[in-house]
Amino acid sequence: MTEATERLPILVLGLMPRTGTNLLGRLLGLHNDCTPGATLYEDCLVRGLPQMQAYIESVAESWQPHWPSHDRLDDLRRHLGDGLVSFLRSDAKMPGKRPVFKTPFVIGLELVDRFMPQLELLIVVRQGPAVVESGMRSFDWDFETASRRWGNAVAAVLAVSQRREAQGQPPLTLVRYEDLVTNTKAVLQRVFGKLALDPAGFDFDKLADFPVYGSSEQKAAEKNVHWKPVAKSADFDPLARAAHWPASAYERFDHLTQGLSTELGYHLPHRYSGAGIAAARQGIHDAKQWLPWRLQNLLRYRP
């Protein structure tokens, strides 16, 4: 590690729950120079940045318009952000190492550069249908609500990526869950390079027996999802979660997410055409939002 990155917290954000933040966070925590948080299992600090921005705006409204303090709002943001970084450092389970924290949301991502520009984020992305199916199995998510949430999260990430590119800033570091599962070593080596971590500080031999945490498969076997380590079974395949979906489910998902799967490089086996019978079908489904919520629940879309 360089002096500039020594003990600098690492933040792992996911598009939404079930995208793989837990997996990447635990893997990074195994590096000799890293440590998990002592009390913050999901820190959610970035998720709270919109409220912190609202606080700053509220304070500024109380100042007289001619006060020069209005020119120091960026300084105020940075000082508050430094406090958040200090708080994260103080929660390191093993002092002296870089603490790794995770949050399965990208809410507030657009404000990170204004509060904590010194932090380099890792954004975990996963194919939308697999995320939605995993959430439905694990937590009885509503298909349409979850699909919209995935689309909104992708749109937020793309907006920040485009802004950073326009401003000449380094791109966001996106980690595809699918690559992390199928080519773990290569992905970790790339991530270590981004974080100025020496790959020699990670025992790659441990990957062969790395357990599964929080899989949706546990719901069927044990009635509840938990985050205790479970040995990986021979038929464990998290990439095939939505393989059973009919064409209509993929089309509905594609419509609800405004076709954003392709923006992340994901291919859907069936796409929404946006015309003719397909458009009429989606319009009928969309109209259900105007029904009483109990009736909506009875008629909610299920693959």
C-alpha positions in Angstrom: 0.0 0.0 0.0 1.1 3.5 -0.6 1.1 6.2 2.1 -1.9 7.8 0.5 -4.0 4.7 0.7 -2.8 3.4 4.0 -5.9 2.6 6.2 -8.2 4.3 3.7 -11.6 2.6 4.0 -12.9 0.5 1.1 -16.6 0.9 0.3 -18.4 -1.9 -1.6 -21.8 -0.8 -3.0 -24.3 -2.9 -4.8 -27.1 -1.9 -7.1 -29.6 -3.3 -4.6 -29.7 -6.3 -2.2 -28.9 -9.7 -3.8 -26.3 -8.3 -6.2 -23.2 -9.7 -4.4 -21.8 -7.0 -2.1 -21.6 -9.6 0.7 -19.4 -11.9 -1.5 -17.0 -9.2 -2.6 -16.8 -7.7 0.8 -15.9 -11.0 2.5 -13.3 -11.8 -0.1 -11.6 -8.4 0.2 -11.6 -8.9 4.0 -9.4 -11.9 3.6 -6.5 -9.8 2.2 -3.7 -9.4 4.7 -3.9 -5.6 4.5 -7.7 -5.5 5.0 -10.1 -6.1 7.8 -13.9 -6.2 8.1 -15.7 -3.6 10.2 -16.1 -4.4 13.9 -19.7 -3.2 14.3 -20.9 -1.9 10.9 -22.2 -5.0 9.0 -23.7 -2.7 6.4 -22.5 0.9 6.9 -25.2 2.7 4.8 -23.2 6.0 5.1 -23.4 6.7 1.3 -27.1 6.0 1.5 -27.5 8.8 4.0 -25.6 11.4 2.0 -28.8 12.9 0.5 -30.0 13.7 4.1 -26.6 15.2 4.9 -26.8 17.4 1.8 -30.3 18.5 2.8 -28.9 19.4 6.2 -26.2 21.6 4.6 -28.8 23.3 2.5 -31.0 23.9 5.5 -28.1 25.4 7.5 -27.2 27.7 4.5 -30.7 28.9 4.3 -30.4 30.2 7.9 -27.3 32.3 6.9 -27.7 35.9 5.8 -27.4 36.0 1.9 -24.4 38.4 2.1 -22.4 36.3 4.5 -19.1 34.9 2.9 -19.8 31.6 4.6 -21.9 30.6 1.5 -18.6 30.4 -0.4 -17.5 27.6 2.0 -20.2 25.1 1.5 -17.8 22.8 -0.4 -15.5 23.0 2.6 -18.3 22.1 4.9 -19.1 19.1 2.8 -15.5 18.0 2.8 -15.2 18.4 6.6 -18.3 16.4 7.2 -17.1 13.8 4.8 -13.7 13.6 6.6 -15.7 12.9 9.7 -17.4 10.0 8.0 -14.1 8.6 6.8 -12.7 8.9 10.3 -15.7 7.1 11.7 -15.2 4.2 9.3 -11.5 4.0 10.2 -12.4 3.8 13.9 -14.6 0.8 13.2 -11.8 -1.4 11.8 -11.9 -4.8 13.5 -8.1 -5.0 13.3 -6.6 -1.5 13.8 -3.9 -0.6 11.3 -5.5 -2.4 8.4 -7.9 -1.0 5.7 -11.5 -1.6 6.8 -13.9 -3.0 4.2 -17.5 -1.9 4.4 -20.5 -2.9 2.2 -23.9 -1.5 1.5 -26.3 -3.1 -1.0 -27.6 0.3 -2.4 -26.3 3.0 -4.6 -28.6 5.7 -3.2 -26.4 8.8 -2.6 -23.7 7.7 -5.1 -23.9 11.0 -6.9 -22.8 12.8 -3.7 -19.7 10.7 -2.8 -17.4 12.9 -4.8 -18.6 16.0 -2.9 -18.3 14.5 0.5 -15.6 11.8 0.3 -13.7 12.2 -2.9 -10.7 10.4 -1.4 -12.5 7.1 -1.3 -12.5 4.7 -4.3 -15.7 2.8 -4.5 -16.4 -0.6 -5.9 -19.9 -1.0 -7.4 -21.1 -4.6 -7.7 -23.6 -5.2 -10.6 -25.6 -8.3 -11.4 -27.9 -9.3 -14.2 -31.4 -7.9 -13.3 -33.6 -11.0 -13.7 -31.2 -13.0 -11.4 -31.4 -10.3 -8.8 -35.2 -10.1 -8.9 -35.6 -13.9 -8.8 -33.2 -14.2 -5.9 -35.1 -11.5 -4.0 -38.4 -13.2 -4.7 -37.1 -16.5 -3.4 -35.4 -15.1 -0.4 -37.6 -12.3 0.8 -40.9 -12.5 -1.3 -40.1 -9.4 -3.3 -42.7 -8.1 -5.7 -41.5 -8.7 -9.2 -42.5 -5.3 -10.6 -41.2 -3.3 -7.7 -37.9 -5.1 -7.7 -37.5 -4.7 -11.4 -38.1 -1.0 -11.2 -35.6 -0.7 -8.3 -33.0 -2.5 -10.4 -33.6 -0.2 -13.3 -33.4 3.0 -11.2 -30.2 1.8 -9.6 -28.6 1.2 -13.0 -29.7 4.6 -14.2 -28.1 6.2 -11.1 -24.8 4.4 -11.8 -24.8 5.4 -15.4 -25.6 9.0 -14.6 -22.6 9.2 -12.3 -20.4 7.4 -14.8 -21.3 9.8 -17.6 -20.8 12.8 -15.3 -17.3 11.6 -14.3 -16.4 11.0 -17.9 -17.5 14.5 -18.9 -15.5 16.0 -16.1 -12.4 14.0 -16.9 -12.5 12.0 -13.7 -11.5 8.3 -13.4 -14.4 5.9 -14.2 -16.3 4.1 -11.5 -15.0 0.6 -10.8 -17.7 -1.8 -11.7 -17.5 -5.5 -10.6 -19.8 -7.9 -12.4 -21.1 -10.5 -10.0 -21.0 -13.1 -12.8 -17.3 -12.6 -13.4 -16.6 -12.6 -9.6 -18.3 -16.1 -9.4 -16.8 -17.6 -12.6 -13.3 -16.0 -12.6 -12.7 -15.0 -9.0 -9.0 -14.8 -9.1 -8.8 -12.5 -12.2 -11.4 -10.2 -10.8 -9.7 -9.9 -7.4 -6.4 -9.2 -9.0 -7.9 -6.4 -11.0 -9.6 -5.0 -7.9 -6.4 -5.2 -5.9 -4.7 -3.2 -8.6 -7.4 -0.5 -8.3 -7.1 -0.4 -4.6 -3.2 -0.4 -4.5 -3.3 -3.8 -2.6 -0.5 -6.2 -3.2 -2.0 -9.5 -4.6 0.7 -11.4 -2.7 -1.2 -10.5 0.4 -4.1 -12.7 -0.6 -4.1 -16.5 -0.3 -5.8 -17.5 -3.6 -5.8 -21.2 -2.5 -8.6 -20.4 -0.1 -10.9 -19.7 -3.1 -11.4 -23.4 -3.8 -13.2 -23.9 -0.5 -14.7 -20.5 0.0 -18.2 -21.0 1.4 -21.6 -19.6 0.4 -23.2 -16.9 2.5 -26.9 -15.9 2.2 -27.9 -17.8 -0.9 -31.5 -17.8 -1.9 -31.2 -21.6 -2.1 -31.2 -21.7 1.7 -34.8 -20.5 1.8 -36.0 -23.7 0.2 -33.8 -26.0 2.4 -33.9 -24.2 5.7 -37.0 -21.9 5.5 -34.9 -18.8 6.1 -31.9 -17.0 4.5 -29.0 -16.7 6.9 -25.4 -15.5 6.6 -23.6 -18.4 8.2 -21.0 -20.1 6.0 -22.4 -23.1 4.0 -20.3 -25.4 1.9 -20.8 -24.9 -1.8 -22.8 -27.8 -3.3 -21.9 -29.4 -6.6 -25.1 -28.0 -8.2 -24.7 -24.5 -6.9 -25.4 -22.1 -9.8 -26.3 -18.6 -8.9 -26.1 -17.5 -12.5 -29.1 -19.6 -13.5 -31.6 -18.1 -11.0 -34.0 -16.8 -13.7 -33.4 -19.5 -16.3 -37.0 -20.8 -15.9 -38.6 -17.5 -16.7 -40.9 -17.5 -19.6 -40.5 -15.0 -22.5 -43.2 -12.8 -21.0 -41.3 -12.3 -17.8 -38.2 -11.1 -19.6 -40.2 -8.8 -21.7 -41.9 -7.4 -18.7 -38.6 -6.9 -16.9 -37.1 -5.2 -20.0 -40.0 -2.8 -20.2 -40.0 -1.9 -16.5 -36.2 -1.3 -16.6 -36.4 0.7 -19.8 -34.0 -1.6 -21.6 -31.0 -0.7 -19.4 -29.7 -4.3 -19.2 -27.7 -3.7 -22.4 -26.1 -0.6 -20.9 -24.3 -2.9 -18.5 -23.5 -5.5 -21.2 -26.2 -8.0 -20.2 -28.1 -9.9 -22.9 -31.6 -10.9 -22.2 -33.0 -14.0 -24.0 -36.2 -12.1 -24.7 -36.5 -8.3 -25.2 -39.5 -5.9 -25.2 -40.2 -4.8 -28.7 -42.1 -1.7 -27.7 -44.8 -2.1 -30.5 -48.0 -3.8 -31.4 -49.4 -6.5 -29.1 -46.3 -6.4 -26.9 -46.9 -2.7 -26.2 -50.6 -3.3 -25.5 -49.8 -6.1 -23.1 -47.4 -4.0 -21.1 -49.9 -1.1 -21.1 -52.5 -3.4 -19.4 -49.9 -4.5 -16.8 -49.0 -0.8 -16.2 -52.6 0.1 -15.6 -52.8 -2.1 -12.5 -51.0 0.6 -10.5 -54.3 2.6 -10.4 -56.2 -0.3 -8.8 -56.6 -0.5 -5.0 -53.5 -2.0 -3.4 -55.2 -5.2 -2.2 -56.4 -5.9 -5.8 -52.9 -5.0 -7.1 -51.5 -7.6 -4.7 -53.9 -10.3 -6.0 -53.0 -9.4 -9.6 -49.3 -8.8 -9.2 -47.1 -10.2 -11.9 -45.3 -13.4 -11.1 -43.0 -15.3 -13.6 
